[in-house]
Amino acid sequence: MTAERPTLSKSERAYRFIREGIDEGRFVPGYRLVLGQIAGELDISVVPVREAIRRLEAEGLVTFERNVGAQVALLQETEYLFTMQTLALVEGAATSMSAAYLTEDHLARAHEINERMRRTLDDFDPHAFTALNLEFHAVLFEECPNPHVLDLVHRGWRRLNALRDSTFSFVPGRARESVAEHDGILELIAAGAQPLEIEIAARDHRTATLDAMLAYQADHKPPSAAPLSSSTTHRRNHS
């Protein structure tokens, strides 16, 4: 006799419906979320939909404005910059702190994921690559013994997910560099490198993606728009 699955609350059903729409790109940035329409599709009242909207708003995925209503959040350029800067710091620290707890199985799994990423390069799918990228990094940072640092990493990845478009869609050449850098991080961990060395490698890996994205944005701005300076993104200290 199999155990019955617990029934999801109406609010949870609404949350998952909207969240999946955002994650899958059906609800693009700026898309207006009409509560009554969503309630009708799910055959529920607007109350649980409103609760789901508030939850998504707290996660930064939805905004709510008077006289406009709820809409999928737009990720501002400066928000991307600040999120990536912060994630570089906290993910670098989390990866460094995790290193001592990573087993051969962890490293084997990370290598396997990275090889899958490498195999996608010739017939590139940026969204699949991004999903594998998170899977790879999660292997390296999830063993972080500091739950507060780990929570900040999770928040950073969720905030990046609000972009809904992979950075690699804009700078696909960065993907090949990213895979090679993954190899380097794994080599450091396997060799028992000093925590600071691992942290700097993980941090520089993240900021290299940020720099690639900022360079792309600078190249595609109209002449009158002043680009964000890449030199303000980070200060690397290899001393």
N, C-alpha and C positions, 0 to 999 in steps of 0.2 A: 504494500500500500504506500503510495507516494504522498508526501506532505504537500498540502495546497499552498500555492504561492500567496503571500499576503496581498490583499487588494490595495492598490495605490489610492491615496486620498485624491480628491478632485483637484486640490491645489497642486499636488505633486504631478498629476497627469498634465495639468496646464503648463507647469514649469518645464517638464520634459518635452512637451510638444513645441514650445517656443524655443527652448534651448537647442533642440535638434535642428529646428529651422534655421537658427543662427549659425550653428556649427557646420551645417551642410550647405550654407550659402543661399538657401531659399529666401531667407529674410536678410537682405543686404543692408549695409550701413545706411541709415536714414529711412528705412522702411517703416511705415506707420503701422503700429500694432493696434488694430481696432478690437477692443475688448469684446464687444457684442458679437463680432464675426468669429472670433476665436471660440467664444463660449458656444456659439451655434455649431461650429464644427465638432466640438467635443461633447455637445449635448449636455452642457452644464450651465449654471448661472454665471453671471459676471463676477460674483464675489471671489471664488477661488482663482479666477483669471487675474483679478486685481492683486490678490496675494502673491501669485507667481510673478507678476510684473514687479512688485516691490522687492521680491527676492533677487530678481535679475538686475534691478536697479542698484541694489546693494553690491552686487558683483561687478558693476561697471559695464554691463552688457546692454543695458537699456537706460534711456533717459526719459524723464517725464516733465513736460512743460505745460503750464497753464495755457489754455486756448489752443494747444497743439496736440496734447495727449502723449501717449507712449510711442517711442520709436527706437529702433535699433541704434545703439550709440555709434557716433562717428569717432574714430580714433584720430585725434589731432596730431600733427607732426611732432609738436613738442612733447605730447604725452608718450609717443613712441620712443622719443629720445630719452626721456626720463625713466621710462619703464625698462628700457634696455640697459641704461647705465646702472640702475638699481639691481636688475637681475644679474648683471655681470659680477657685481660685488657679492650678492648673497648666494648665487649659485656657485661662484668660485669658492666661497667659504664652505658651503655645504659639501661640494665635491671633495675638497681637501679633508674635511672632517670625516667623510664617509670612507676615505681610502683605506684606513686601517681595518675597516670592517668588511671590506670586499673580499670575497673568496675567489677561488679559481673558477667556480661556477658562474659567479657574477661577471668576471672578465670574459669568460667564454661566451656568455650570452650577449655581452656588449659587442664583442668581435663579430658575432653572427649577425646582429642587427646592422652593424656598420657595413658588413659585406652585402647585405640586402640593399642598403642605401647605395653602395657602389654599383650594384647591378642595375639600379634605376637610372643611372646617369646618361646612358646612351639613348634611352627612350624616356625622356625626363617627364615626370609627373610631379610638379612642385608640391601639390597637396599631400600626395602619398609620401613624398620625401619628408615633408614637415612632420607628419604623424610618426614616421620612423625616427626622426630626429629627437622628438620628445621621448619616445620609447628608449632610445639610446641613453640620453642624459638622465632619465629617471633611474636607470640601473645604477648610475654612478652617484646620484645624490640622495636617493631614498633611504640609504643606511645612515644618513646624518643623525648623530645622537642628540642634537640640539633641536627640540621640536619647534622652537620659535623661529630659528633660521629656516627650517624646512617649510614652515607655514609661509614665510615670506617668499620662498622660491615658488611654492604652489600659486600664491597670489600673482606673482609676476607672470607665470605662464598663462594663468587664466586671463590676465589683462591683455597679454599679447594675442590670445585667442580671439579677443574682441575685434582684432583687425580683420579677421575672416579671410584675408588673402595672405598667402605665404610670402615672406620676403623673397624667397627663392623664385617666385613668379616674376619678380622685377629684375633680379640679378642672378639668373640661373648659373652663371659661371662661378658664383660663390659656393655652390653645392659641392663641386669637386674639391675645392680648397677645404671645405668643412670636413669632408670625409677624411682627408689626409691629416687634418688637425686632430680628429678623433683618434687616429692611430697613435699620434704623438702623446696624447693624454693617457691612453691605455698603456703605452710603453713606460711612462713615468710611474704610473701606479704599480705596474707589475714589477718594476725595478726597485720599488720601495723608496722612491724619491722623497725628499723633504716636503712636508706639508705646504710650505710657502711656495715651493716650485710648482707643485700641482695646482695650487690656488691661482697662481699667476697665469699658468697655461690655460686653465679653464676660463679665467677672466678675459684673457686676450682673445681666446676663441670667440667669446660672445661679442666683444667690442669690434672684432674684425668684421662680423656680420653687420653690426651697426654702421661702421664706417662705409661698407659697401652700399648700404641702403642710402646713407646721407649723400654719397657721391652720385648715386643714381638720381636722387631728388634734385641735387644741385644742377645736374646736366639737363634736367627736364623742367626747370623753372623758367618762367618768362624773364627776360632781362631785367625788368623792374623789380623783381622779387629778390630780396636778399636771402641767400641760403644760410642755414645753420652752419656754424663752423665746426668742422670735424675735430679741430684742435681742442674744442671745449668738451668733447665727449669723455675723455679719460686721460689720466696721466699714468703712464706705465712706469713702474719702478722695478728695475731688474737688479738693483744693488743688493 
